[in-house]
Amino acid sequence: MDCVFCKIVEKQISSDNIYEDDEILSFKDSNPQAPIHALVIPKKHIVSVDKLRENEEKIIGHMFLKIKDIAKKLNCRNGYRIVSNCGKGAGQAVFHLHFHLLGGRALAWPPGLKNDLF
C-alpha cells in the first residue's frame, strides 16, 4: 500500500510520536498550522469518515477519548480544535482517516477567516 500514514504505522517512515497504543498513533504534524498541531490516526487503514463501517465505531470512540488525553499532555490549556477533512474538495491530502488536533493560539470561527488555520 502506498499510504504515508500506513508507512508511519509500520515504522517505515519516522515520526515525532506523542502517543501510541494497539489501535491508534498520534504524532506531530510535519507542517504545523498552529503552535500545537498533532495528528491522531487509526493504525487500521480507513480512507475517511465517509468510508467508516459500523464495526469501526469502537475505534472512533477510542480515538476521541485519547484526543482529550493528548490535548492535556500537549498543554492545550485554552482549548483546541479537532478537524477531519473528508474528501479532496475538503482538503484531505492523505487518504487515511486522521484527526488534526490544533491549539496553542486563538482559533477563529468559522475556519478560513484571516489568521485562522486555512
N, C-alpha and C positions, 0 to 999 in steps of 0.2 A: 504494500500500500504506500502511496506517495503522499502521506499526510504528515505535515511537520509536527503536529501535536502527538500523533502516534509515535513518531520517532523520538520525541522528548520522553514520552512514557517508557519507551523501550531503551532509553539511555543512549540512543544513537546520536542524539544532539544534546548538548549540555544546556542546563537552565539554572537560574538562580532560584532554587526551590524555597518555598515558605512553609508548605505543609504537604504531607503525603500519607495516605493510608492505602488499604487494599483496593478501594473503589475510585478515589479521586486524587488529583495532584493540583497544587497551587504553586505558581511561580511568578516572579516579577516580569511584567511586560517589557519586551526589548525596545519598545518605542512608547515610553510612558506619555500619557496625555494629562496627567495630574501628578502632584508630588508623590502620592500613593497610587500605584496602578498595578494591581495583581490580576492574574488570570486564574480561574478555577475551572478545571476540566474533568470530565469523567475519564477514567482510563479506558473504558469501553468506547469504541468508535461509534458515535452517534452524530449524524450530519448536522442537525439543527433542531430547534424546538419543534419545527414542522414535522420532523421525522421521528419524534418520540413515539414509543409504543406503550400500551397500557402496562406491560410488565416492567417498564423502566421508571415508574413513578417513584419507587423507593430511592433510587439513586438521586433523583432531583431533590427530594426532601432532605436527603443526607447532605447534598451539596449546600443547600441553603442553611442548614444548621451549622455546617462548618464555616460558611462565609462569615457568619456573625463572630465566630471564634477568631478567624483570620483577621477580620477588621479590628478586633480588640488587640490582637497581637501586634498589628501594624500601627496602633495608636490613632485610630480614626475617631478622635475624641469629639469632633464637631459634626459627625455624621459622615455618610458615604453614600455612593450610588452604585447600584448593580445594573449592568447593561448586558443584554444579549442581542446582537444583531442577527436577524433571521432572513437570510437570502441576500443575493448580490445587490439588489436595489436598496437594501437597508444598510449596506456597508460591510456585510460579512465577507471577510477575506480568506479566512481559514475555515473550511467546511468540516469542522469537528466542533460539536457543541461546546461552548465556553461562555463563561460569565466574566465580565470585567468588573472588578471592584475598584472604584475610584474614590479618592478622598484627599485630605490634606490641604484643601482650599475650598472656598465658596464655589458651589456649582449652581449656575443659573438655570432657571426653568422658564420656558421649555428649552431642551437641549438645542444647540445651534445658535443661541444668542451670543453676541460678542463676549469674548473672554470665557466661553464655555468650552466644552470638550471637542466639538467637531467644527 
